[in-house]
Amino acid sequence: MWKKPRLWLVGCSYSNIEQLLSGLLPTYEEDVVKMEDVLYDVAVVGGGPAGLACAIYTGRAKLKTVVLDRSPSGGSLARATKISNYPGVKGPIPGAELLQTMRDQALSFGCEYRKTAVVAVDLHSDPKSLYATDGVFRARTVLIATGSRGRADKIEGEEEFLGRGVGYCATCDAAFYQGKVVAVTGCDETAAEEALLVARFARQVYLVCPKSELAIPAHFLHELEKASNVDVVLGASPRRIVGEQFVNGLVVRVRAEGEKTIPVDGVFMLLSGTAPVTDFLGGSVQLSSDGCIIVDCNQATNVPGVYAAGDVTCIHPRQAIIAAAEGVIAALQIDKYIRGAETVKPDYT
Ligand SMILES: Cc1cc2nc3c(=O)[nH]c(=O)nc-3n(C[C@H](O)[C@H](O)[C@H](O)COP(=O)(O)OP(=O)(O)OC[C@H]3O[C@@H](n4cnc5c(N)ncnc54)[C@H](O)[C@@H]3O)c2cc1C
């Protein structure tokens, strides 16, 4: 029997948030995403060094572990072009290559890796539920390792038109834009992927990137070129979202040209920044005044069975090895939590 959970949603423009919260969750479950049958011991949100280090340890400890990762190229390490200071790895190597090795290692210990974004959580239930773009995942414990590539500041109109043309998750909401004109803001693989998804429904899509070039793999560039209804607008910084009852334009500032308005029916905001990524938590774990997840020396949050590691905790300095170390501390505590044990026993073999 489906129990209406206490959940928080982010991203999905969630005008449907009201529907979801007013008891239509079975519709969400049946029509949009599939409820996974599997109960995991550990769900790791984020596939950077913190999340993957945790998964390597929990997988090796034979805990059933799934890594839910928005994008293998979306995190900080994935964007680092040269890494030379990760112990045991003679660099320089691209961060993405180091990550691939970590992912392979986690898979070799039986972990599952799912490329999916978590958009909402119910962390107070038992088991805990994670609402992702391709399914609902249930787990006894959760590690939050989503890094710090979130945007700290919203632009004018973003809050005002949320759910009325502004969204953060095209996978959730693209179908609402059948035959419409939509802007997707961002310069990375996630933005490109979401723009291509929206293009299946929308008449016209503008991929608006403030930088002079997109930071995406070649095959995405090729797909964007092939899509006849996608235009890439480079060097354009989103300034305001305008409209009346619903969005009708995105005001951008273009270098040397000044401000201009792109007439659109919807805007997906996928720009990244340097803030901890916690929006999908909707306040269900305690954050510091800077928006960082507060953890104790065991990486435990204030919610039993929920841990956090890496840049999302604002550990200083932000380094891959430090994020990975936090992930390992969390893994050992998770093992202890699940076994109901008093002590942590590291495996030296
Ligand atoms: C340009 C650059 C260069 C750097 N150079 C170095 C260096 O030389 N040496 C060094 O040690 N460190 C370096 N760092 C820092 C290092 O990369 C970070 O400290 C480290 O990657 C943090 O790891 P993390 O796992 O916490 O987060 P990240 O590596 O940012 O990974 C977070 C993951 O979470 C995923 N995610 C986010 N939101 C969601 C969601 N809602 N659902 C599912 N998944 C989600 C992302 O897709 C990503 O895969 C560099 C950072 C940058 C930006």
The ligand as an SDF file (V2000), in Angstrom:
LIG
                    3D

 53 58  0  0  0  0  0  0  0  0999 V2000
   38.3010   23.1920  -11.6930 C   0  0  0  0  0  0  0  0  0  0  0  0
   38.5920   22.4070  -10.4440 C   0  0  0  0  0  0  0  0  0  0  0  0
   39.8550   21.8820  -10.2370 C   0  0  0  0  0  0  0  0  0  0  0  0
   40.1240   21.1350   -9.0970 C   0  0  0  0  0  0  0  0  0  0  0  0
   41.3710   20.6130   -8.9090 N   0  0  0  0  0  0  0  0  0  0  0  0
   41.6070   19.8020   -7.8540 C   0  0  0  0  0  0  0  0  0  0  0  0
   42.8910   19.1870   -7.6960 C   0  0  0  0  0  0  0  0  0  0  0  0
   43.8030   19.3790   -8.4910 O   0  0  0  0  0  0  0  0  0  0  0  0
   43.0560   18.3440   -6.6390 N   0  0  0  0  0  0  0  0  0  0  0  0
   42.0800   18.1020   -5.7190 C   0  0  0  0  0  0  0  0  0  0  0  0
   42.2780   17.2990   -4.8140 O   0  0  0  0  0  0  0  0  0  0  0  0
   40.8650   18.7080   -5.8320 N   0  0  0  0  0  0  0  0  0  0  0  0
   40.6080   19.5530   -6.8680 C   0  0  0  0  0  0  0  0  0  0  0  0
   39.3850   20.1740   -6.9850 N   0  0  0  0  0  0  0  0  0  0  0  0
   38.3840   19.9920   -5.9230 C   0  0  0  0  0  0  0  0  0  0  0  0
   37.7030   18.6320   -5.9990 C   0  0  0  0  0  0  0  0  0  0  0  0
   37.3410   18.3790   -7.3340 O   0  0  0  0  0  0  0  0  0  0  0  0
   36.4700   18.5980   -5.0840 C   0  0  0  0  0  0  0  0  0  0  0  0
   36.8640   18.9300   -3.7710 O   0  0  0  0  0  0  0  0  0  0  0  0
   35.8120   17.2220   -5.0830 C   0  0  0  0  0  0  0  0  0  0  0  0
   35.4640   16.8510   -6.3840 O   0  0  0  0  0  0  0  0  0  0  0  0
   34.5870   17.1960   -4.1990 C   0  0  0  0  0  0  0  0  0  0  0  0
   34.0280   15.9210   -4.2940 O   0  0  0  0  0  0  0  0  0  0  0  0
   32.4750   15.6490   -3.9960 P   0  0  0  0  0  0  0  0  0  0  0  0
   32.2890   14.1880   -4.1840 O   0  0  0  0  0  0  0  0  0  0  0  0
   32.1150   16.2560   -2.7070 O   0  0  0  0  0  0  0  0  0  0  0  0
   31.6710   16.4870   -5.1080 O   0  0  0  0  0  0  0  0  0  0  0  0
   31.7160   16.4870   -6.6910 P   0  0  0  0  0  0  0  0  0  0  0  0
   33.0010   16.0030   -7.2310 O   0  0  0  0  0  0  0  0  0  0  0  0
   31.2900   17.8550   -7.0750 O   0  0  0  0  0  0  0  0  0  0  0  0
   30.5980   15.4250   -7.1110 O   0  0  0  0  0  0  0  0  0  0  0  0
   29.2380   15.6690   -6.8300 C   0  0  0  0  0  0  0  0  0  0  0  0
   28.3890   14.7110   -7.6730 C   0  0  0  0  0  0  0  0  0  0  0  0
   27.0270   14.8330   -7.2570 O   0  0  0  0  0  0  0  0  0  0  0  0
   26.1930   14.8080   -8.3940 C   0  0  0  0  0  0  0  0  0  0  0  0
   24.9160   15.4380   -8.0440 N   0  0  0  0  0  0  0  0  0  0  0  0
   24.6610   16.7350   -7.7530 C   0  0  0  0  0  0  0  0  0  0  0  0
   23.3610   16.9230   -7.4920 N   0  0  0  0  0  0  0  0  0  0  0  0
   22.7680   15.7110   -7.6000 C   0  0  0  0  0  0  0  0  0  0  0  0
   21.4280   15.2470   -7.4410 C   0  0  0  0  0  0  0  0  0  0  0  0
   20.4340   16.0820   -7.0880 N   0  0  0  0  0  0  0  0  0  0  0  0
   21.1620   13.9410   -7.6490 N   0  0  0  0  0  0  0  0  0  0  0  0
   22.1680   13.0600   -7.9830 C   0  0  0  0  0  0  0  0  0  0  0  0
   23.4500   13.4670   -8.1450 N   0  0  0  0  0  0  0  0  0  0  0  0
   23.7530   14.7610   -7.9470 C   0  0  0  0  0  0  0  0  0  0  0  0
   26.9980   15.5390   -9.4680 C   0  0  0  0  0  0  0  0  0  0  0  0
   26.5490   15.1920  -10.7620 O   0  0  0  0  0  0  0  0  0  0  0  0
   28.4050   15.0090   -9.1650 C   0  0  0  0  0  0  0  0  0  0  0  0
   28.6660   13.8260   -9.9040 O   0  0  0  0  0  0  0  0  0  0  0  0
   39.0880   20.9280   -8.1290 C   0  0  0  0  0  0  0  0  0  0  0  0
   37.8210   21.4650   -8.3290 C   0  0  0  0  0  0  0  0  0  0  0  0
   37.5580   22.1990   -9.4760 C   0  0  0  0  0  0  0  0  0  0  0  0
   36.1820   22.7660   -9.6970 C   0  0  0  0  0  0  0  0  0  0  0  0
  1  2  1  0
  2  3  1  0
  2 52  2  0
  3  4  2  0
  4  5  1  0
  4 50  1  0
  5  6  2  0
  6  7  1  0
  6 13  1  0
  7  8  2  0
  7  9  1  0
  9 10  1  0
 10 11  2  0
 10 12  1  0
 12 13  2  0
 13 14  1  0
 14 15  1  0
 14 50  1  0
 15 16  1  0
 16 17  1  0
 16 18  1  0
 18 19  1  0
 18 20  1  0
 20 21  1  0
 20 22  1  0
 22 23  1  0
 23 24  1  0
 24 25  2  0
 24 26  1  0
 24 27  1  0
 27 28  1  0
 28 29  2  0
 28 30  1  0
 28 31  1  0
 31 32  1  0
 32 33  1  0
 33 34  1  0
 33 48  1  0
 34 35  1  0
 35 36  1  0
 35 46  1  0
 36 37  1  0
 36 45  1  0
 37 38  2  0
 38 39  1  0
 39 40  1  0
 39 45  2  0
 40 41  1  0
 40 42  2  0
 42 43  1  0
 43 44  2  0
 44 45  1  0
 46 47  1  0
 46 48  1  0
 48 49  1  0
 50 51  2  0
 51 52  1  0
 52 53  1  0
M  END
$$$$
